[in-house]
Amino acid sequence: MPRTARGRALARLRATVFGRPLSNEEEMEERLSKRKALAIFSSDAISSSAYATEEILRVLLIAGAGALLVSVQVAIAIALLLAVVSLSYRQVCRAYPNGGGAYIVARTNLAPIYGLIAAAALLIDYVMTVAVSTAAAIAQIQSVIPRAYDIRIEIAFLSIALITIANLRGLRESGNIFAVPTYLFVGLALAIVAIGAIRIVTGTVGPIPAERDAVPFGSETLGILLLLKAFAGGSVALTGVEAIANGVPAFKPPEARNAADTMTAMSILLAILFVGLTVFAVAFGLRPTAEGGPSIVALAARTAFGAASPLFYMFAASTALILFLAANTSFNAFPRLAAILAGDGYMPRQFSFRGDRLAYSWGIVLLAAIAFGILWAFGGDTHALIPLYSVGVFLCFTLSQLGMVKHWLAGRETGWRWRLVVNAAGGVLTAVVLAIVVSEKFVDGAYLVVILVPTLVGMMLFINRQYSRSARELAVKPDLVVGRPHREERVVVPITGINRAVIQAINVGRSIDPDVRAVFISEDPDEAAAVRKQFERQIPGVPLVVVSSPYRALAGPLLAYLDVLDAAWPPGKSHPITFIVIPEYVARSWWERLLYNQSAKRLRSILLGRPHTVVVNVPYRREDDIEHPAAEDTAPKE
């Protein structure tokens, strides 16, 4: 616990907002059951059914009313692709139970560079998941409260902030928070699909008047390019499928089996909801509306439950909530992937550190900041954000499945042949879809992802190169036996006069080496003479060097003096280690710190990195006078 009153107050505030700190031994209690994991890791994929159908219909509207019938076939094709991808990722869960997903699979089986490409694509995908899900949630609110459109950025900021706090509190608590809206949405969406199926079978489907702001039909020919564009738009339904494979360590034991089972349950639910809502929309003639109007899923709920039914408002609320919480998938997967990359030396090491609640706090905060920035830049428009969404997803799918093909060829475990066929087929399919998505959405914004992926890969390679170089510079030879140092040493203490902080620093310098000298930087000869007289009287035995500073600088003259010392050293001999012992007065309060010019910190920052130089900071606290009243007697007597 903190020792100061201010520190204890801040600790209580942190505990109130984020929860009490957790020890490493409590990590197992934070693991997720399959029920909670389905709510946390599947909310992204399941919630995509709320806007994937609309993306298909928006494309096919160009070809007239008859073309909307084809949307069912497009949805079924995407559902079949979902089955192949989910079956493949079940195998990833079992083969790589430590998490990492496509990054680990591609790095291990293909090459490190392919792993970095997959990681870059995943990081972009997770950021876009937060932005798109939040924008889609606000669109659902607009379906019931049209005025919400005017404050969509403010709503986005508040929702992302609340999800960030929830995740900083830890996995188990976020699972409790997110389970209710996820299962409420699933239950009501299944009810809509069931009502639609019953009315279709019984022949009671009636015409639904088009909305006043419905998108008009076009007259373009329905060709292969339009179908491919509709397929590319609806493929956002597969986003988030890989999140479970990336977060296997978050499950309770047996982790791999529980993750694989959750993957299957999620895929079945997503396929039923996606295809079912598409069939419902086509059967009742629902059409997308202009920006700010009700969404397709909101129109489906109003048709199934009635505009005045409490179920309609309950479904609208649960849809908005699950879309907000779909961002939570990224808040679990992004920090874990960043931590794995940091452990491998491709991200700053801070991302591998866990906070008080065993959450990867750095990754959570960074994700929230970038996602909100993108959402603000695109004005909270779902349709403007989606073109950036699918490229990274299918790039990861492709690399992951190709990596699993090589994994099965190398290991040849039991049943490896059929597993290889599944992954090979999935790799080919997702590669084809990737080409379609890039070509069809390139102009609409996918080009940004094409640029960002190599940029992120270059950044990660740069970070790794810096860490590798530092490791080589700090490496100790295996046959080295550390003994007493043979290099000479000397101590330099820069002073501003005679005070207790200076005396303490000189005493520390004496404990390092007898060769101690004080350096006084002065712009006034009279002041320098006075300081020298007092110094020689009160601290005999320690030479004082006065360095003139006609331009009133501090660091420059000190560096010049150190250079003179080095130049005077006999040539051919190893330079001595120069210890710069800097006295620093530590202020007791924030307002007191404003009264000092922080010269000690400036000196330290300038001297760090100088060859043959070690900087020693000696803080002096006024409380030491109370605890050690004899401190004033440490100066030598005359």
N, C-alpha and C positions, 0 to 999 in steps of 0.2 A: 504494500500500500504506500502511496505517496506520503512524505513526511510533513509537507507544508499544508496549511489550511486551504490554500488555493488549489493545490494539487488534489487534495481529498475531495473538494467540491467538484472539480472537473471529472474525477473518477466516478463520483456518484451520478453525474449527468450522463457520462458515457454508458454506465450500467443501465440507466433508465432507458436510453434510446436504443442501445445495441445489445443489452443484456450483460450479465456478469461474465468476466473472462473464464475461458475453459482451458483445462490442462490437456496435455497430450493424451493422458489416459482416458479422457472422456470422449475421444474421437469416435469410438465404436458406437456410443450412444447417439451420435449425430448421423449415423448411417441411415439410409432410407429403406423402408419396406417397398414392395412392389406397388402397393396401392398409392403411397405418397410419391414414389418415383414416377408413376404414370402421370400424376398431376404436375410434377415439376418438369420432367424431361419431355413430356409429350404435348404439353400445351401449345407449343409452337406448331408442330405438325398438325394436330387435330384442329386448331383454330384456323389453319390455312383454308379449310373447307368453307370458311365464311366469306372468302374473297376469290378463291380459285375459279369457281364456276362463273363469277361475274367477268373475270378476265377472258374466259373463252367466249362468252356471249358478246362482249364488246367487239371482238374481232369479227365474229360471224354475222353480226348485224349488217355489216357492209354489203353482204350478199343477199339481203332480203330476209323475209320471215321464214321461208322454206329452209334456209340454211341453218336455222336454229336447231332443227331436228338432228343435224350432224353432231351437235355438241355432246349428245349422249355417247356416241361412238368415240369421240375424242376423250371424254372422261373415262370410259372403260379402258381405252388404250393406256391412259396415264395410270389407272389403277393396276393394270397388269405390270407396268414398269415398276410401280410401287412394290408389288409382290416380289419381283426379282431383286430389287434393291434391299428390301427388308430381310429377305432370306440370306442375302450376302452379308449384311451387317450382323445378323445373328452369329454367323461364323467368325466375324471380326471380334465380337464380344468374347467368344470362347477361346480364340487363338491369342488375343492380346488383352488379357484381363486387367492390365495396369492402366488402361485408358489411352487416350491420344488419338484413337480413330485413324483416319486417313493419313495423318502425319506419321504416326508410328509405322503403319503398314507400308507406306511408300518409302520411308527412310530405310526401313529394315530390309525390304525385299527388292527394291529397285535401285535407288541411290539417294544419298543425302539431299541432293539438289531437288529431286522429285518430292521428297518429304517437305522441304521448305516451300515448294510451290503449293502443295496441298495445305500446309499450315497457313500460308498467306491467304489462300482462297477461303479457308475456314474462318479466319479472323475477320475478313471482310463480310462473310456471310452472317456471322454472329452480330456484327454491328448493324447490318441491314435488317436483320430479324427484329432488333429492338425498334429501329426506325419505322419499318413497315407495319409491324404489329401495333405500335402506338398510333400511327396514322389511321390504320383500319379501325381501331377501337373508337377513335374520335368520330370516324365516319358513321359508326353504329349509333353513337350518341346523337349525331346530327339527324339520323333517321327518325328519332323521337322528339328531339329538341333542336330544331333548325338553327336557333340563335347560337348554339355551341360552336358553329363554324367560325364565328368572329373571334373566339378566344381559344382556338385550337392549339396555338403555340403554348399558351399559359397552361392549358390542361395537360399537354404533353410534358412540360417541365415538371409539373406537380406529380404526375404518375411515375415518371422515370425516377424522380427523387425518392418517392415512397418505396418503389421496388428496390432501389439501391440500399436503402436503410434496412428493408426486410432481409436482403441477402447478406448484408454485413452482420446481421444477428445470427446467421448460421443456417445450415440446410434443414434441420429438423423443424425449426420454427417457420421457415418459409414454406415447407411442405404442409404444415397445418393451416397456414393462411391461404394457400393456393388450391387446396384440395376441393373445397366446397364449390367455388365458381366453375372449376373445370368439370366436375361431375354433374353439376346443374346444367351446364351448357350441353354436355353429351346427352343427358336424359331428355331435355326438351328438343334438341335437334333430332334425336331418334324418333321422338313423338311426331315431329313434323313430317319426317320421311314415312312413318307408319300411316299417318292420316292421308298423306298423298297417295300412298300405295292402295289403301282401302278405297279411296274415291276413284282412283283409276280403274281398279278391278270392278267396282260396282257401277261404273259408268256415270258417276255423278259429278264429273269434272265440268265446271261451268266457265264461260269466258270471263276473264278478269279485265276490267277497263284499264287501259294504259295510263300511267302517271302523266300528269300535265307536263313535266320536264323530262319525259322519257326520251332516250336517244332515238332519232328517226332511223328507219330502215334505209339501206343503200341499194344500189343496183349493180354492184360489181359482180363479176362472174365468180362462182365458187370453184376455185382451182386448187392445185396442190400447194401453191405458195401460201394461200390463205389458210388452208388446213394446217400447214406447218406452223404458221404464225399463231393460230389458235392453240395448237399443241404446246408451243413455247410459252404462251401466256398461262395456260392451265397447269403447266409443270411446276408452278410455285407451290402446288399442293404437296410436293415432295420435300420442301424445305423443312429442316428440323429433324428429318428421319435419322441423321447420323449422330444426333446429340447423345443418345443413349450409349452408343459405342464409345464416345469420348469420355463419358462419365461413369464407366463401370466401377471404379473404386468407391463411388459414393453409395453403392448398394450394400445391403446387409449380406453376410455370407449365406450361401455360396454366391459370390458376386456375379460371376460369369453367367451362371444359369438364370439367376433372377433378372439380369439385364436382358438376356435373350428372350425370356418369357415376356418381359415388359415390351420389348420390341415387337413381338408378334401381336400382343393385345392392341398396341397403338396402331399398327398397320391395318388390322381388321377394322377397328373403329373408324379410322380415317377413310378407308375405301368405301365403307357403307355410307358414311356421311357425305362424302364428296360426290359419289355417283348418285346417291339418293336425292340430294338437293338439286343436282343437275337435271335429273328426270322430273322432279317436282316443278322446277322453273320452266322447263320446256312444255310440260303438260298443261300448265296454267297460263302459258304465254307471258311470263314475266320478262320485262325488258329493263336493262340498266338505265339509270337516270343520269342527268348532268351532275357536275360537281356540286356537292352540297345537298343533293337529294337523297332519298332512302336507298339503301343497298339492296341487292338481290335477296340476301338472306333475311333482311328485315321485311321485305315484301312477302317472302315465303311464310314467315311467322304470322304476319297479319292475315294472310290468306287462310292459313291452317287454323289459327286460334280465334281470329276476329279482332278488329281494331280496338274494341273496347274490353277485350278479355284481359284479366290480370296475367294470364300466361304469356300474352304478347309482350307486356312490359317486363315481365320476369325474364323472358328470353332475350329481349333487347339488353337488359342489364347484364345478364350472364354472358352474352356475346361480347359486349364491351369489356367486361372484366377478364374473360379468358384471353381476349386479344391483348389487353394490357399485360396480363400475366404470361402471355406467350413470350414476351420479352425475357421472362425469367429463365427460360431455357438457355438463352445466351449468357445470362448472368451466372449460370452454373458452368457452362461449357467453355466460354471465353477465358475466364480466369484459370481454369484447370489446364487448358492448352497453353496459355501464356506461361504458367508455372513449369510445365514440361519443357517448353522451349528455353526458359531461363535455366533450367537444370542442365540442358544440353549446350548452353552457352550462346544461344541465338537471340535471347531477349535480356534486358537488364535484370540482374539477379534479384532486384527488389520484388519482382513478380513471383518469385518462388517462396516468399515469406508469407506466413499466415498470421492473421491478426488475432485479437483477443478471443474471437469466437470461432477460431479454426477456419476462417474463410480467407481466401486469397484477396485481401482488401485492395491491393494496388490494381489488380486486373478489373475488379468490380467498379472502382471509381473511374478508371480510364475508359472502360466501355460506356459508362453512363455519359461521360463528357462528350465523347466522339459521336455517339448515337444522337444525342440531343442537338449537337452542332449540325449534323447532316439533316436532321428533320427540320430544323429551323431554316437551313439553307434552301430546302426544297418546298418550303411553305406548308409542310404537313400534308402534301398531296400524295395519296397512296399510289395512284396510277403513274405519277412521275418517278416514284421510288422503285417500283417493281422491276423495271428493266435492269436495274443494278443488282437484282436479287438472285436470279437463277444461275448466272454464269459460274460463280464460285461453287455453288452446290453441286452442279454436274461435273465440274472439274475435279472436285474431291471424290465424287462417286466413281469416276473413271479411274483415277489414280489408285484408289483404294482397291477396286476389284482387280485391276491388272496386278497390283502387288500381291493380292491373295492368290491369283493364278500361279505366280512364281513361288509363293509359300507352299502350295500343295505339290507343285512339281519337285520342290526341294525336300520336303518332309515325307511325302507319300504315306500319310497316316491312313488309318482305317477309313474307308469311304472317300478317299481323296479323289477318285475319278469323277463321281457325280458332283462333288463339291467344286471341282475344277470346272466342270461344264457350266454349273450355275454362275460362277464368277466370270468365266470367259464370256458367256452370253450377256450377262449384265454389263460387263465392261464395254462390249461392242455397242449395246443399246444406249448406254449413257454417253458414250463418245459421239454417237450419231446425234443424240438429243443436244449435247453440248454444241456441236457444230450448228445445229438448227437455231438454238437460242442465241448464239453469238451473231450469226448472220441476220436473223430476224430482228434482234433488239439492239444491234450495234449502234445504229444512228440514234436510237431513242435514249441511249445512256449507257449501254453495255460497254462501250469503248472505255469508259472510266475504269471499269474493273480490269479490262485488258491492260490498261496502263498501271493500275495500282498493284496488281499481283507481282510483276517483275520489280517494281519499286520497293515493295516490302521485302521481297527476297534479297535484293541488294542491301537493304538496311540490315537484315538479319545476318548476312554474310559479313558485313562490316563490323557488327558487334562481335561476332564470333572471332574475327581476325584480331580485334583489339584484346579480347580475353586471352586468346592463344598467345599473342605476343607478350602480354603481361605474365602469363604462366611460365613462358620460356625465360623471361628476365628474372623471375623469382625462384626458378627451379634450383634445387640444391643437388649437387652431384652425389650419387649413391655412396661413393667411397669417402666422402668428406666426414671428418670427425671434428666437431667444433671444440676449439680450445680457447685459451686466452687470446684476445686481440693483440696483434703485433704492430698495427698502425698507430702512429702517434695521434694524440687528441689535444684539442684546445677548446676553451670556452670563452665565448664573447657574450656579454650582457649589455644590451642597449638600454640606457637609462634616460629618464627625463628630469632627474634630480635625486635628492636623498629622501626616501620615505620607506615605510615598512615593507611595501611590496617589493622595492628594489633590494632591500636587505635580505628578504626571503629568497629572492631569485639568485642573489650572489651566493648565499649559503647552499642552495641547491646546486649551483655551478661548481662550488668547491667539492661537493660530494661526487661529482663526475670526474673532475681532473684538477690537480693543483694549478695548472696553467689557466688562470682566470684573468680576464681583463674587462673592464667596463668601458663602454663607448658612449660619449655624450655628444649629440648632434646639436650644434648651437649656431644661431645667427647673430648673437650679441657677445662680443669679446668680454665685456664686463661681467655678464651673467656667467660665462664660462669660467672666468677666474674665480668668482665667488663659489661656484659649485666645486671647482678643483680644491680650493682651500678647505671647504667643509668635508669633502670626500676623503682627502688625505688625513684629516684629523680623526674622522669617525670610522673609516674603514681602511686602516693601514694594511699594507701587504698586498693590496689589490691595485694594480696600475690602472689609471684612468686615462683614456685617449679621448681628446677633444677633436672633433671633426667639424670644420667650419662649413656652414650651409648658407652661402650668400643669397641663394634663390629660395630660401625658406622651405626646402624639401626635407623629407625625413628618410624615405626609402633609398633614394638615389645616392646620397652620401654614404649611407651604411653599406650599400652594395659596393661602392667604389673602395671603401676601406677594406672590405673582405677580399676584393680583387687584388689590392696591394699586398695583403698578407699572403695570398696564394702565389703572387709573382715573386715575392721575396724568398720563397721556399727553395732550398738548393735543388738544382736540376738533377734529374735521374732518380731522386727519392720519391717514394709514394707520398702523395699529398696527405696531410693529416685530416682527420675528421673534425670539422668545426661544429661545435654545439652552440647554437644560438639560443640562449635562455632568455625568454621574453617575460618580464613581469607584467601582470595584468590585474587591474583592480576589478572585482566583480561587484556590480551594482546589485542592490537588494530588491529593487522594484522597477517596474517598467518606466515610470517617470524619471527615476534616477538615471536610467540608462541613456535618456535623452540628453543628459548634461555632459556626457563624455564623447570624445571624437572617435573612439574605437580604433585608435592607432595601432594597438597590439594586434587586432584582427587583420588590419591592412598589411602590417609587417609580415605576419605569418603567411598570408596568401601569396605575397611576393617572394618570400624565401623558400617556400615549399617547392621542391624540384631542383633547387640549385645543387650542382655537383659537389660532392664531399661535404654536404651540409645536413645537419640534423636540427630540426626546430623543436625546442622544448618549451611548452607553455606552462607558466607557473601562476596559477590564479591565487589572488589574495582576497579573502572574504573578511568583512568587518566582524562577522560573528566569531572569528578566530580569537579576537581580543577578549571575548567573554569566556570562551572555553579554555584558552591558553593565555592567562594573564601575563605569563613570563615571556611572551613572545617579544616584547619590546626590549628585553635584555639580551637577545641573541646577537646584537651587534657587538663587535670587539670593543673593549674598553681601552682608553688611553693609558 
